[in-house]
Amino acid sequence: MGRRTAWWRVAVVGIVLGAVAGAPGHPGFAASASPSTSPPASPSASASPSSSATASSYAFAEDAPSVTGAADTADAEILEPGTTYRSSLPSDGKVYYRLRLDGTSTVYVAATAVPPTDAAVTPTEGVRVSVQDADGRSCSAGDTASIGAGRSPRPLTVWGARQLSPSRSLCQGAGTYYVVVERVLRTESTPGDWDLELAPVLEPGLRKAGSTSAPEAWDSATPSPPAGTAVRVRGGGGFGSATALEQGVWRDDLRPGQTLFYEVPVDWGQQVYATADLSSSSGGGAGGGFVPGGVNLALYNPVRGLVDATSISYNGSQKSGALAALPPVGYDNRYAVSDRVNGMRFAGAYYLVVHLAARVGEEFGDGPFGLVLRVRVKGEATVGPGYAGQSEPSGIFQVGLLGRSSGTAGQADSSGGDGGGDGGDAGMKLVAVGGIGAGTVVLVVLGVWVVVGRRRAAGV
């Protein structure tokens, strides 16, 4: 009896500890970043590279299936929305992938091209993507990204779309479509393939049609960046491993040639603002000169479409760069001409991506260089647009585990306070879910324990 009773006590303690370990703030529960004296290393820096030549490797999505880009549409392989793929992009020529689309959803395809870390690249070369119908007509203007003044090999992300709109006549029906990816303005770069990640996303239509014009006015005042003590974090090596941040001040280390990824939840009706501060050099470089475009800060929306970016030249002194003021997240933003406005078209995880040019290492040493990110999320969360179905991948246009912002059928929305403070109601929902789960497990186990004890006492 004594040994059996002890066994039950051990079981209760083990299950309770396991439930608590799954709650926010404990290992095993993927929540937002929190203070840590020993932050986990990102895939892009797990080996603590000693030179910039090995510091910019991109962390591709885990278990991503491989697809081969075809030289023509006849052999194009299928891409399924909701699945992230790995492929490659040749030096010359276009590669094609196929989509089978319905006539009720908008589909986006992001392509992230990754040059080899030791590749010679020029400022103007880059990558372009477009979505075309079966007759070769483009569904939207091709999106192009280039290396930039830093002349540093780095991940380049572009996005194409088949967008349903009552004001458009092309690309509105169900059928076969093609994703076309190509290198552009390649002149002096190193020959050879670039790695490629493809992320198709499906956005369902609305239950009820709304406005078809962009908001005419919004608060364009630049908010003050948050102050306070910076919390140590470690940026991820790719979109799929981006480190979750809330409103606040965050401290990281960045090496020349390295790109770090972070994600910030932004709900419907909220505005996001961010600055990046790079520390002064501690010396050690051969040149000690000037690197145009030494630091690049970019913001991407939940489908990896570029919203805004800023480039900062570096001369060894501390430097700061900031994103432009952006509108509140709103469905109708998609009808605006400006990328900064139409990119803010859905709620979800927005990605902050920071790159430090490899040439900074040549001039000022391998670092690491101190990076401080100041993130502000402003405004109250509002009701979502009311989607008629589910996105692929599921939940991509939601904030928080309970997905209150998606506006999908049968879901209600509750507004939070100012989107920042200590992380907002998204974090509270994570706590609530963890607490409910842990409490339920404890009650069930204690109930079983009481029943077993009574049966034994009765001699059963």
Disulfide bonds with the S-S distance in Angstrom:
Cys139-Cys171 2.17
